[in-house]
Amino acid sequence: MTVLVILAAAAASAFLLWFFFGPRRVHEAAVEASVQRATIVVAGGYTPNLIQARQGFIGLGLITFARIMPISAGMRADLEGTV
C-alpha cells in the first residue's frame, strides 16, 4: 500500500512539473511595415498563450485581443435591430 501511495505521488509530481514547466508552443509576431503584430483570441483561455517578438526590433509592438463569447437567445433578441 505504501508503495502505491509513493508511486501515485511521484506520478502526480511529474505531471505537475510537465504541466507548468514543460515545453510550450510559441507564436511568433508577424512583422508588417515596422510593426510587430500578434492577435490573441480570448475564449475561456488565451490562444496563443505565448508570443515571441524580435528583440532589438526598431518599431512598434501591437497586441490585439479578440474576445469571443457565446450569445444566448435572450441576448440575440436584445441585439436585433442594432448596428
C-alpha positions as CSV (number, residue, x, y, z in Angstrom):
1,M,0.0,0.0,0.0
2,T,2.8,2.4,0.9
3,V,4.5,1.7,-2.5
4,L,1.2,2.6,-4.3
5,V,1.0,5.9,-2.5
6,I,4.6,6.8,-3.3
7,L,4.1,5.9,-6.9
8,A,0.9,8.0,-7.1
9,A,2.7,10.9,-5.5
10,A,5.6,10.6,-7.9
11,A,3.3,10.4,-10.9
12,A,1.3,13.5,-9.7
13,S,4.5,15.4,-9.2
14,A,5.9,14.5,-12.6
15,F,2.6,15.6,-14.2
16,L,2.6,19.0,-12.4
17,L,6.2,19.6,-13.4
18,W,5.4,18.8,-17.0
19,F,2.2,20.9,-17.0
20,F,3.8,24.1,-15.5
21,F,7.4,23.8,-16.8
22,G,7.1,21.6,-19.9
23,P,7.6,22.8,-23.5
24,R,5.3,25.5,-24.9
25,R,4.3,26.2,-28.4
26,V,5.5,29.7,-29.4
27,H,3.6,32.0,-31.8
28,E,5.9,34.5,-33.5
29,A,4.7,38.0,-34.0
30,A,4.2,39.0,-37.7
31,V,6.1,42.0,-39.0
32,E,4.3,44.4,-41.2
33,A,5.7,47.9,-42.1
34,S,7.9,48.2,-39.0
35,V,5.1,46.9,-36.6
36,Q,5.1,43.6,-34.9
37,R,1.6,42.3,-34.7
38,A,0.1,39.5,-32.7
39,T,-3.6,38.6,-32.2
40,I,-4.7,36.7,-29.1
41,V,-8.1,35.1,-29.1
42,V,-9.9,35.0,-25.7
43,A,-12.4,32.2,-25.4
44,G,-12.3,30.6,-22.0
45,G,-8.5,30.8,-22.2
46,Y,-5.9,32.6,-24.3
47,T,-4.7,31.3,-27.7
48,P,-1.8,31.5,-28.3
49,N,-0.6,31.7,-24.7
50,L,3.0,32.5,-25.6
51,I,4.1,35.1,-28.1
52,Q,7.7,35.7,-29.3
53,A,8.7,39.1,-30.6
54,R,12.0,40.1,-32.1
55,Q,14.5,41.5,-29.7
56,G,16.1,44.8,-30.7
57,F,13.4,45.5,-33.3
58,I,13.1,49.2,-34.1
59,G,9.4,49.8,-34.4
60,L,6.1,49.2,-32.5
61,G,4.7,46.0,-31.0
62,L,0.9,45.7,-31.3
63,I,-1.1,43.0,-29.5
64,T,-4.8,42.7,-30.4
65,F,-7.2,40.8,-28.1
66,A,-10.2,39.3,-29.8
67,R,-12.9,38.3,-27.3
68,I,-15.3,35.5,-28.3
69,M,-18.3,35.0,-26.1
70,P,-21.4,32.9,-26.8
71,I,-24.6,34.7,-27.4
72,S,-27.7,33.3,-25.8
73,A,-31.2,33.5,-27.3
74,G,-32.1,36.4,-24.9
75,M,-29.1,38.4,-25.9
76,R,-29.8,37.8,-29.6
77,A,-33.3,39.2,-29.2
78,D,-31.9,42.3,-27.4
79,L,-29.4,42.9,-30.2
80,E,-31.8,42.7,-33.1
81,G,-32.0,46.0,-34.9
82,T,-28.7,47.3,-33.6
83,V,-25.6,48.1,-35.6
